[in-house]
């Protein structure tokens, strides 16, 4: 039970890196000496010191003979920073408790092997399932080469994301909208379809939550309909924009934005491209056609559904073009109240 208690502290530390460390994983570390925490650390930003090194620096000489709790296997290769395994051994730590083995082929058990050969006691698998959930984005990207895809939509009690004219603004509360900005800040990229750009004219930026960088904006614009009238849309005001289309490839600067046209014959091709370019997480915000296509193909890993206490009577549903049974596709994970709204979180149903 003590191992689980300290590992959960490492998890909480790791979460502080959300939105800052991609494409690296979330990692937190705790050093304990005779039941007392003597050092803590987490991976704060991509390219900076890893959690284990920060915890060792925090503990100082108290690290000698102590136990380190870290949610992910310490890396054992020279990258942007030296191997964490070397730092752990030099610090004189005697025991290391790990939640998950790092699936990165450069590590994948090598870190554990190095520590054991150096005489350290190593235990693996403490709260393994929780650790897997913590780094679901990184694990998906490393294992498949594709980003972790989250579908997000807001709808009324009668199941509509917009009225019959396509108007969808301010269905949810201010608190829910702030939460969406948090989701954007945690994502490498945010995607919409051409229809959503035309109807809603969104900016797709993080504005109500601190973010070290803005997510890449992705538009599925098969016939370049939006691009032909780019001057009309705020999405082209700034940032990095990818236009997946079936016609041409290009790269141009407009206003304060860099726009890249990429030919993709399918959503799968688009995801492969994003993954190759270190986009580890993609937040798909709509509209109905794009959400339906991702659902139909099973190309999603998580769903955030915001339910607002409003009634439209008729309008557009989030998966209006999906003919299947949503109950067979989705498994409820949790529910949270956001002012008067309800946020339901789903994962794909286990086959």
C-alpha positions, -999 to 999 in steps of 0.1 A, spaced: 0 0 0 29 24 7 42 18 -28 8 27 -43 6 58 -21 39 72 -33 32 62 -69 0 82 -69 20 113 -58 43 106 -88 12 105 -110 1 139 -97 34 154 -103 35 140 -139 2 156 -147 17 190 -142 36 185 -175 4 182 -196 7 206 -226 44 212 -220 63 180 -227 50 166 -259 62 145 -278 77 132 -245 57 113 -220 43 126 -187 67 116 -159 68 123 -122 93 110 -96 94 108 -58 123 98 -36 115 84 -2 137 77 28 123 57 57 88 66 48 94 103 43 95 121 10 129 138 5 128 147 -31 102 153 -59 104 162 -95 85 161 -128 93 166 -165 84 203 -170 91 210 -206 103 192 -237 141 194 -239 145 201 -202 157 178 -173 136 147 -167 117 140 -136 142 116 -121 170 141 -123 149 169 -108 139 146 -79 176 137 -73 186 173 -73 158 181 -49 168 153 -25 205 160 -25 225 136 -2 192 123 12 188 103 -21 215 78 -10 199 45 0 164 58 -8 136 45 -29 126 63 -61 90 61 -74 86 69 -110 56 63 -132 76 54 -163 108 34 -168 138 57 -167 153 62 -201 187 47 -209 199 64 -240 215 97 -249 189 121 -264 183 157 -256 194 149 -220 217 122 -206 203 88 -195 183 90 -163 196 55 -154 231 69 -150 218 97 -127 199 72 -106 229 49 -101 253 78 -93 228 92 -68 231 60 -47 194 51 -48 190 15 -37 154 7 -49 133 19 -79 96 13 -82 81 18 -117 45 18 -129 50 12 -166 77 -1 -189 85 25 -216 71 12 -250 97 33 -269 119 7 -286 150 28 -275 141 19 -239 115 -10 -236 131 -28 -206 167 -16 -212 164 9 -183 152 -18 -159 180 -41 -170 207 -15 -165 195 -6 -130 193 -43 -120 228 -50 -133 241 -21 -112 227 -38 -81 195 -18 -76 163 -35 -66 136 -28 -92 99 -34 -90 77 -29 -121 39 -28 -125 27 -8 -95 -7 8 -105 1 -2 -140 -34 4 -154 -35 39 -139 -1 46 -153 -12 34 -188 -41 58 -186 -19 87 -175 3 83 -206 -24 71 -230 -14 98 -255 23 89 -256 17 51 -256 -7 53 -285 17 74 -306 47 53 -298 29 20 -305 10 30 -337 28 61 -351 -6 79 -351 -18 106 -327 -42 99 -298 -76 111 -312 -102 128 -290 -136 137 -303 -153 166 -286 -188 180 -290 -214 200 -271 -251 192 -274 -285 200 -260 -306 176 -239 -325 166 -271 -292 157 -287 -284 185 -311 -250 203 -316 -266 231 -337 -300 243 -347 -314 236 -382 -296 266 -396 -262 253 -383 -259 279 -355 -240 262 -326 -225 291 -306 -228 291 -268 -247 259 -263 -227 252 -231 -218 273 -201 -187 295 -197 -171 270 -174 -175 243 -201 -160 266 -227 -130 272 -204 -125 235 -201 -124 232 -239 -96 257 -239 -78 235 -214 -83 205 -238 -68 225 -266 -38 235 -245 -32 198 -238 -34 189 -275 -8 191 -302 -34 198 -328 -71 207 -331 -92 197 -361 -124 207 -378 -141 202 -411 -145 228 -438 -182 232 -429 -174 242 -393 -150 269 -405 -177 283 -429 -205 282 -404 -188 291 -371 -157 310 -383 -136 297 -353 -101 308 -343 -92 274 -327 -68 290 -304 -62 287 -266 -74 319 -250 -87 311 -215 -60 288 -203 -22 292 -201 -5 273 -229 33 274 -238 24 271 -274 -8 271 -296 -19 238 -311 -16 232 -348 -48 239 -366 -61 211 -389 -88 216 -415 -103 187 -435 -110 207 -467 -112 181 -494 -119 205 -523 -101 235 -508 -134 253 -504 -123 272 -473 -89 280 -488 -104 297 -518 -119 323 -494 -92 323 -467 -95 361 -463 -130 356 -448 -119 334 -419 -103 341 -385 -86 307 -384 -60 320 -408 -51 350 -386 -21 332 -369 -4 299 -362 4 268 -380 -24 254 -402 -26 221 -421 -52 218 -449 -58 181 -457 -72 180 -492 -74 159 -524 -60 185 -549 -26 200 -542 3 204 -518 17 239 -510 31 260 -482 24 297 -480 24 325 -454 -8 346 -449 -12 372 -421 7 357 -392 0 321 -402 19 294 -421 -5 273 -442 4 239 -455 -17 220 -480 -13 183 -477 -29 157 -500 -45 129 -480 -68 103 -496 -83 93 -463 -84 101 -426 -59 73 -420 -35 90 -443 -39 123 -425 -33 106 -391 -2 89 -404 11 123 -416 4 140 -383 21 112 -364 52 114 -385 54 151 -377 53 145 -339 17 154 -335 9 130 -306 -26 142 -298 -54 154 -320 -86 171 -307 -114 168 -332 -140 195 -326 -165 190 -354 -187 193 -372 -211 165 -376 -196 151 -409 -161 149 -395 -172 134 -362 -193 108 -380 -164 98 -402 -141 93 -373 -168 73 -354 -176 52 -385 -140 42 -390 -133 37 -353 -105 62 -355 -109 77 -320 -95 70 -286 -116 91 -263 -148 112 -264 -157 143 -245 -195 150 -247 -208 182 -231 -246 181 -223 -262 215 -218 -297 219 -202 -312 234 -234 -337 221 -259 -337 230 -297 -365 207 -309 -347 200 -342 -312 205 -355 -279 187 -363 -268 157 -343 -231 151 -336 -230 118 -355 -258 125 -380 -240 106 -408 -232 75 -386 -255 46 -392 -241 23 -365 -251 18 -329 -232 43 -306 -239 21 -276 -218 -6 -291 -190 18 -299 -187 38 -266 -180 29 -230 -188 55 -203 -157 63 -182 -169 91 -160 -192 121 -155 -184 156 -142 -206 186 -135 -195 220 -150 -219 246 -138 -253 236 -153 -237 213 -178 -227 176 -176 -194 164 -191 -195 127 -200 -161 110 -209 -162 79 -231 -136 54 -244 -141 30 -272 -161 -1 -261 -138 -31 -256 -142 -57 -284 
